[in-house]
Amino acid sequence: MLHVLGTIAWLGAGIRLLVLHWLALRARDHAGLATVVRQSQTLGTWLFAPASLVTAASGIALVATEAAFRFTDLWILIGFGGVL
């Protein structure tokens, strides 16, 4: 469950960061641009980075502790590619 919740938070924060960067490109004034940049920095620091670490750590722990999973499974390799 921790892995799934971390993935949801990670992807949600990533989508929000894309929206914030789009808003930064459209900002016509310096105050609006500064606000978007601050929001992006806060979101990246407090949600995106921790969620990606939780997702990676819990995924590795799941593979290491469960006999049904192997690090050579295609979907696990795709997950590692997504993190990189």
N, C-alpha and C positions, 0 to 999 in steps of 0.2 A: 504494500500500500504506500509506503514511503517513497518508493521509486516512481510510482505512477503520479503521486501528488507533486513530487519534485519535477517530473517531466511536464506536467500541466502548468506549474508555476514558471518553469523555464521557458516554455514555448509562448505562454501568455505574455511574459515580460519581453521576450524577443519581438513579438508582434507589436507590443506597445512602443518599444524603442524604435521600430521602423516607422510607426505613425508619428512619433515625436520628431524624428529626423525629417520626415516629409513636411511637418509643420515648420520646422526650422528653415527649410528651403523656401517656404512660402512667406515667412515672416518679413514684413515690410519695414519694421522699425527695430531699433536696437533693444528696446525694453522687451518686446515680444520674443526676440531671438534669445536674449539672456534668460528669460523665464523657461523657454523650451530646453535650453542647454542645462540649466540647473535641474529641471525635472528629469532629464535624461541621465544626468550624472547620479542623481539620487536613486533612480530606479535601477540603474546598472549596479550600483554599489550595494544596495540593500535587498534586492530581489534577484536580479539576473545572475550575478556571480554566485551567491549562496545556493540558489536553486540548481545551477549547473553542477556545482560540487556535490550537492546531495544526490542528484540524479546519477552522477558518475560513481560515487562511492557506494550507494545502495545497489546499483547495478553490478558492480564488481563483487560486492559482498554476496549478492544473490547467486551469481555464477560460481563463486568460490565455495559456497556452502551447499548447493543443490547438485545432486548427482545427475539430474536430468539435463543440466545445461553444461555446455563446454565453450571455452573461449574461441573455438574455431567455428562455431555455428554462424551461418551467414547473417542472421538478423542481429547477432551480437557484434559482429564485425561492422555492420552498417551503423549500429549505435556508436561504436568507437569513432567511425568516420564522421558522424554527426557532431560529436564532441570536438574533434580536431578541426 
